[in-house]
Amino acid sequence: MAYEPGAETLEICRDLIRIDTSNYGDDSGPGERKAAEFVAASLAEVGIDSEIVESEPGRASVVARWGNQDSPRDGLLLHGHLDVVPAMAEDWSVDPFAAEIVDDYLFGRGTVDMKDFDAILLSVVRARQRAGVIPDRPITLVFTADEEAGGVLGAHWMAEHRPDLLEGCTEAIGEVGGFSTEIGGQRLYLIESGEKGIAWMRLTARGTAGHGSMANADNAVTHLAQALVALGEHEWPAAPGPSMEQLLAKVTELTGSTGSPDELLEHFGPAVRMIGAGIRNTTNATMLQAGYKHNVIPGEAVAYVDGRYLPGHADTFLPAVQDVVGERVQVEPYITDTALEFAFEGDLVDAMTVALHSQDPDAHIAPFLMSGGTDAKGWSKLGITSYGFTPLRLPADLDFTALFHGVDERVPLDALEFGSRVFDEFLNLI
């Protein structure tokens, strides 16, 4: 039976964007319950039963079984998250939750991260379910809460408290990969095959408290400032792993360029901010706390630093940070999560590759290591191998990576249609 996999993608994406699921990292947001109910109703309408599970009131995820559940094959997890980062409406050219279409782009918080893939997944599954074109493999569909705050109330909670919901799944497909960029005049699609570890740190400097008018050589604020400058100016060495080595080889192939990893990655233009972070550890100071009165020197000053480390660097990263900031500042882990990297090979990788070529025969494809983190970290607790594959064919001049959590987040309408066709073909191949 003929069907159109992307027939509903745009409208589903608009409906999801209009449901504000802003995640502030505390209990102040609206939660994901309304979006979860929308997803569950969308699945129920085509005869797919689902379960809404809450880790806390309002913090809701959706789980559904699809495909041939009687197949002896290992299960495949298809997942997206329902929450988004907050948006300051006054900074945007349009209402971030109105899902407006401007110049063939859909604008709105979540169009890139990641209600676009939620919509692609729902549209394709609904179309195939109506047509009776069901994959001959056990499929688990999951739409999670709380990814934007580390998945503590979403993927991690499910892996720890409801692993039965993921029973049988050995592989997963989720976000941040499959989008195109232009290298050497040719389209290159990047598939996430790993992600850096998280090491958010608290840096504490202590000194001698006193009157602000007096000389003080033991000022905690000064000690902390000097440490942060040293950390900010520190050049972490390039140490590309298997995924990034494959990407660098592809860049050399497409451009004919040789040189250092940093020189090769400059071909990505503005996207080097994200792509380039995949070859080294990174540290960025994000918050400062010190003092309580203008004329009182505090005895303590605290900074919070977002640290991301490469796979294999978990044991050496914090000691290296301590060496950089010096003995006057104490470095403590605040929030940590594992680094992941999976081999870019096998049937699932082959299916993603063939699916992309079915819609873009001239496509080049390579893996990359994601600078941030996804729900894949939660699924890894259950031994699930994960890849990021949200296929989008993008204009060469679009600074796509800047749109993740960015102002005027948007996705081209034809990229949503392209992604739906590619993902439908992917399901034919798995």
N, C-alpha and C positions, 0 to 999 in steps of 0.2 A: 504494500500500500504506500502510495506516495505521501510525503509529508514535508513540511518546511521547518527545519530545526530552529531557525532564528525568528520565526513568525512573531513570537511574543517577547523576545529578549528586551527590546527597547521599553515596552510598556511595563514589564515586570521590574526592570531596573528603575524606572521612574517611580513606580509604586513603592519600592524599597527605600529609595532616597527620601521620599516624603515622610517616611516613618523615622523620626529622629531617634537614633540609637547612640547618641554621643556618650563616650566613655571617658570620664574625667579621672579614672583611677581610684575613685572613692565611691561612696554611696550616694553621691549627689546627682548622678545621671538618671535618665529615664529607664535604663535597662533595655533588654532585648525582647521582652515578652510579646509586645505587639507585632514585631517583625517575625518572631517565631510562630505566632498564630497565623500570620499571613502565609508563611511558607507551608505550614501544616495544612492550611485550607487549600493552597495551590496544589499540593500533592493529593489530598483527599478528592479533589474535583475530578482527577483522572484515575481514581481507584487505588492510590498508593497510601497505605496506612503508615502513620508515623507516631512517634512519641515525643512529647515535649518534656524535657527534664530541667529542673531548676537546682542550681547549686545553692542559691539564696533566693528569697522572694524577688521575682522580676528578672533574675539573671538566668535567662532561658536559652537552651540549645534544643535543636530538633534532630532526631535520628530516624531514619527510615531504611528498610530493607528493600532492595530492588534487584532486578536481574534474575538469573536462574539460581535460586537458593539451594536447589538439589544438586548442583554441579559439584563434582569432587575437587574442582580447582580452588586455589587460594582466593580469598576475598580481596576486592579492591575497594579502598576507601576514597570517596570523592567528597571533598570538604571545602567549605568557605566559612568565613565569620560574619556575623550580623552586626557587630558594633563598629563604630567609626570614631575617629578622633574628633574632638570639638572643633567648631568653626566659628570665627568671629565675623558676624554678618557685615559689620562695617568695613571690613577689609576686602570684601568680595565685590565684584561688579554686578552680581546677581544674588538672589536669595540662595544660600547654600543648601536649603532643604526644599526648594521649589521644583527641582528637576527641570530647569528650563533648557530649551534647545536654542542655541545661538550659532549661526554660521556652520551648521552641520556637525556641531559638537553638543553632547549632552553634558551640562554643567551640574555639579552637585557634590556634596561631601559623600564620598564612598564610590564615586564613579570609577575610580582607579583602585581604591583600597577599601573593600573589595566587592562591592555590590554588583559590579560589572560581571564578575565570574559567578556570583550567586544567581544572577539573572540568566546568564548563558546556560548554566547547569539546569536551572528549573525549566527554561524554555525547551532545551533539547530533551530532557527526560519526559516532559509532558507530551511533546510531539511524538516521541517514540512509543510512549505508553499508549497513546490514543491509536497509533498505527499498528500496535502489536509487535513492534520491532524491539525486542528485549534482549540485552546482551546475554550470551551464554556463559555467564560467570557471576558468582555472587557479588553484588554491589551493596555497599553501605553508604548512604547519603547522610552527611552530617553538616549542620549549620550551627556554628558555635557562638557562645557568648564570650566576651572578655578578652579576645585576642589582643586588643590594643593596650591592655594592661598586663600582658604576659601570659594570659590564658589560665590564670590561677582558678578562676571561677568558670572556666570553659574546658578546653582540651585537657589541661592538667588534672582538673577535677574529675573529668570523665575517665581518664586513664587510671586514676587512683581509686575512685569510688564506684564507677560503673564500667569496668573493663568488659563486662558481658556484652555491652552495646557494640563493641568493636571485635567481637569474637570472630576468628577466622580471617581477619584482614592482615595481609602481609605487606601490602604496598599501598601507597596513597598518592593522590594528585591534589594539589592545592594552589596557592597563590604565588605571585612574584616570579614569573617566568613565562616564556613563550611570546614575549613582546619583541617587536623588531626594532632594529637600529640600522643605520647605514654606515658601512665601513668600506672604504675603497670604491665607492659608487655602487655597492651591492648590499642587498638586504641580508642582515644577519639576525637570526632569532636566538635569543638567549633563554636557556632553560635552567632553572635553579636546581642544582644537584647537591647543595649543601648550604649551610649558613653558619656564621660566626657565633662563638659563644658570648654570653652576656656576663659581664663582671662590673655591675654598678657598684661604686665604691664610696665610702665616707672617709674623707681626709680630715684629720683633726690636728690642729696646732695648739700648743699650750705655751703660755708665757706668764709674765708677771703683771698682774693687774695693777692699775694705778691711776693717778690724776693725768688727764690729757694734756696738761700744760707742762708737765715735767719730762725731762729726758728719760727715755726708756729703750735700752738696747735689747730687751727681751719681750718684744711686742708680738703677740700671737697672730695678729692680723698681718703684720709684715712677714712673719715666717710663712704663713699660709700663702700670701701673695707671691713670694719668691718661689715657693714650691709649684704653684700653678703656672707661673711663667716658665719654669724649667720643664714642666710636663707639656705645656702647650708648644714649646719650641723643640721638644725632643723628636727626632726623626727615627721612627720605628723602621727597622730594616725590612726590605721586601723579602717575603718567604712564600712565594706562590705554591699552593698544593696542587694535586692532580687536576681538579676542575679548572683552576686558573691557568695551569700550564697548557691544557687543551685549548682554552680560549686564546691565550697568547699565540699559540701555534696557528690558530685560525686567522688571527689578525695579520700575522706574517704572510700567510697564504693569500689573503685578500688584498693586501697593500704592497707586498714585496719589501716591506720595511724590515730592518733589523735594529737592534738596540736593546736597551734595558727594558725590564717590564714596565717601568713608569713611562718610558718613551713610547712604547707600543700602545699603552692604554690611552695616551693622549688622542689617539684616533677616535675615541668615543666622545670627544668634545665635552659639553657640560655634564654628560652622563658619567664622566670619570669620577665625579663625587661619590657615586654609589659603587660603580664597577671597580674603580681603583682601590676602594677600601677592602676588596677581597684578597689583596695580596700582602696585607700587613695588619698587625694589631693597631688599634686606634684608641685614643683617649680624648675626651672633650669635657671640660668643666661645664656644668649646667646650673648649679645652684650654690649660693653662698649664704652663710649665717654667721653673724658676729655682732657683739655689742648690744647695748641697751640705752646708752646716753652719749651725747656728743662729746662730753668732756671726761668720759671714763674709758680708760684703756681696758678692754676685756681680757680676762685670763684665758679665754678659749675662742678659737675661730674654727668654723667647720665649712667644708666644701663637699659637694657631691659631684662625682665624675662618672660619666658614661664611658665605660671601657668595653671594648669588643675584641675578643681574641680569636686567633685562627685555630682550626682543629689541630690538636696535638700540643697546644700551648697552655692548657688549663693549669698545669702545676707550676709553670714558670712566669706566668703573666703578672700576678700580684707582687711577687718578689722583685720583678723588674721595675714595676711602678715605684715600689718602695726605694729602690736604688736611685731612681731619677729624682724623687722629691726630697730625699735626704732624711737624716735621722731626727730632725726637729718636727717632722710631721708623721703621724701614725696613719697607716693605710689599713682600712678594714673592709671586708666584703659586705655589701648592703643587700643586693639582690644578684643572684647568679643563676645561670642556666647553661646547659651543655652546648658545645659546638657539634655540628653534624656535617658529614660528607659521605656521599654515596657514589659508587662507581657509575659512570655514564655509559652504561651498556645494558644489554638484556632486552627482553621482549617489550617491556613498557617503554623504554627509550626508543626502540625501533618503531613502535606504534605512534609515538609523538612525532617522530621524524617523518614517517610516511604520511601521516595526517597533514602536517604542514605542507609537504610537497604536493599533496593532492589539490591544494588551493593556491599554492605559490611554487610552481615547479622550479623556479630559479633560486629558491631559498637556500641560504647557508645556515647551519645550525651548530651551536656550541654550548657547552655548559658554563655556568659561572657560580661563584660562591657569594651568597647574599650577605650584605653588610649587616642587616638587621636580623630579626627573628620572626618566626611564624608558629602556627600551631603544630608544625612538624616536630617541635621540641617535645610537646606533650605526647604525640603518637609514638615517639622514639622509645618511651618508657615501656611500650608494648612490643617493641622489636619491629616496628613498621618502618619500611623504607619509603622515603617521601621525596617527591619532586614538585617543583613549582612550574605549573603549565596553565597559564591563562593566555591563550593565543590571541594576539592583537597585531594586525598589520598597521603600522603607524606612519604618518608623514615624516619624511627625513628631517624636516626642520622643527619638529615638535620636541621640546625638552621634557620628555616624558617622566624621567626620574624625579624632576622637580615637583611633579604633581602629587607624589605620595605625601600626604599630610599637608599639601600646599594650598595656597590661596587660588581660587578659581580652578579647582580640581575639575577635570573634564576628560571625556573620551570621545573620539570620533564615532559618529553613527555607523559608518561603514566598517569600523574596526569591530564593533559589536556583532555585526552580521558575519564578518569574516570569522570571528572567534567561534560563533555558533556552528558554522559549517565545518570548521576544523575539528571542533570537539565532537560533533556528530560522527565524523569519519573516524576519529580516535576510538569511539565506542564500537565502531564496526571491527576494529582491529585488535581489541584487547582479548 
